[in-house]
Amino acid sequence: MLKVESTTHHVGTFIFMTDKTSAVLKWLGTALFLAAGLLISSNIEISRYGYVLFGIGHLLFMYVFWKDKPMLAQNIMFSVIDVWGIYNWFIK
């Protein structure tokens, strides 16, 4: 039987995601969250776009943490909040 050892799989991510890819996506999500928080807390004309950045970040984290059920649940709930914010600021 063929034994395959890999350092590319770790808890919470897809098996085909490398550690480097996972790290890049996590940092990208972190940057999106920081930018979104800054936009919303600034209370300026473009603040509403913070909800869009949060939404993208949470979708990204749902992908990264697909197998980590608590993180997945957290990001699903935050995505619902993001949709509510987008609705209130862009549609309503």
N, C-alpha and C positions, 0 to 999 in steps of 0.2 A: 504494500500500500504506500502511496506517495504521501509523504509528510510535508506540509507546507507551513512554514513559519513566517509570520508577517508582523511587522510593527505598525501596520497601517490601520488596524481595527482597534478601537477602544470603545468603552461603554458610551452608549447614547448616539453613536453615529452609524451610518450605513457602512457595510463592510468594504465597499469599493471606494470609500473616501479616504484619502491618505491623511496622515497627521498634518502635513503641510497645508493641504486644502482645507481641512477642518479649522486649523488655526487662522488661516486667511479669512474664512467665512465668519468666524467668531469675532475677529478684529473689525471686519467690515460691519457686522451687526452692532458692535459696540460703538463704532464711529457714528452710525446712523442714529442710535439711541441718544448719544451725546448731542448731536446736531438737532435732533427733534426736541429734546428737552430744552435746549437753549432757545430754539425758536418759540416754543410755547411759553416759556417763562419770560421772554422778552416783551410779550404783549404788543407786537408791532403788526403792521398791515399783513405781512406774510407769515404770521405765526401759525395760521391754520395749516400750512404745509407741513408742520411738525407731525400732525396726525398721519400724513401720507408716509413720512420717513419712518415713524414708529411702525406703521403697517408693513412696510417693506422689511424692516428689521425683524419683526415678529414672524413674518412668513419665512424669512431666511433661517431664523432660529428653529422654527418648526421642522424645517428640512434637516438642519444639523443635529437636532436632538430628537429625531424621530423615534428612536428606541428607548429614550430616557422619558418614561411616562410622566413623572412629575413636571419635568421641564416642558414637555409637549403640552400638557394640560395648562400650565401657566401661560405659555405663549398663545394657545388657542383662546384663552379668556382675554388676554391683552389684545388679541386681534379683534375680538368682539367689541372691546372698548374703542379701538382704533376706528372700526367701522362706524360706531356711534358718533365719534368725533368728526369723522369725514361727513357723515350725514348732516350733523348739526351745522358745520361750517361751510359746506359746499352745496348741499341740496336743499335744505330747509329754508 
